Structures are given as structure tokens and as C-alpha cells.
Amino acid sequence: MKTNLVLQFNGREASEESMIKSAQEAWKNAGNKVSDIKSVQLFPQPENSICYYVINKDFDGSFGI
């Protein structure tokens, strides 16, 4: 089964794929390898134009959406 999530809010749009890529970029910028990612949790808050993330249950942060 293939899925595609697109978050739409106030005339903006962010896909699940783009949010995952942003979290992966933060992971890579911290000196990690993308191949080491085992799990990604996304917590978008469109009312604040931000998405929080947790990678491998211990690396977290946020980015703008």
C-alpha cells in the first residue's frame, strides 16, 4: 500500500515527503548518515507553521513548513 499525506492550511501545503526530507537534512547536518535512520515521527503544527520531528526516538528538532 502506498500513501501520500498532504497538509493544507491557510493556502499553504506541505507533503509528508517534504517534511521527512527536511528532518533528514537536519539529521545529516548534525553529522549523521541517512542510512542510520530507523524511524521518523512528524508532529506538524500548521497554526504555527512549524513541524516538530523525532528521529530514532532520541534526535529531535523542528523546521518551518
N, C-alpha and C positions, 0 to 999 in steps of 0.2 A: 504494500500500500504506500503510495506517495502522497504527501501532504504539502500544503502551501498555505502559510498564515500571512496575511497582510493586515497590519494595524492601520486603521484610518481614523484621523482625528483632526478637526479644525482645518480641513483642506490639505493636510499632510498625510504622508503614507510611509510606512517602514515595513519591509518584509522580514520574515523570520530569518531568511538567508542573510540579509544585510546586517541584521543585529548580531547574528552569530559571527559574521566576518569581523565586525567591529570588536567583539570580545576576543576573538582570535588574535587580532592585531595588537591589542593591549597585552595579551599573553606573550606574544613574540617580542614586543618591545621591552618586556621585563626579562628577556634573555632565555625564554623557554622555547621548546620546539612544539609546533602544532601537532606533530605526531604523538606527543605525550598527553594530549587532551583525551580524557576518558569520558567526561560528562560536562555539559554546559547547561546551566539554568539561567533563564532570562526572566526579568521582572520589569516589564515596561510600565512606565507611568506617564501616559500621554499628556495628562493635565499639567505635568511639569516638564514635558519634552525631554525626558531622561529615561534611560534603561539601565537598571542595575543587573549585574551578572555575577554568577559564581561558577568557577571552573574547577573541576576535580574536588569539589566540596571544601576547598581551602584558599583559593585565589579569587578575590572579589574586587569589584570596582564598578564604575558607571561610565556612560558616554551619552552624548546628546542624540536625540532622534528627531 
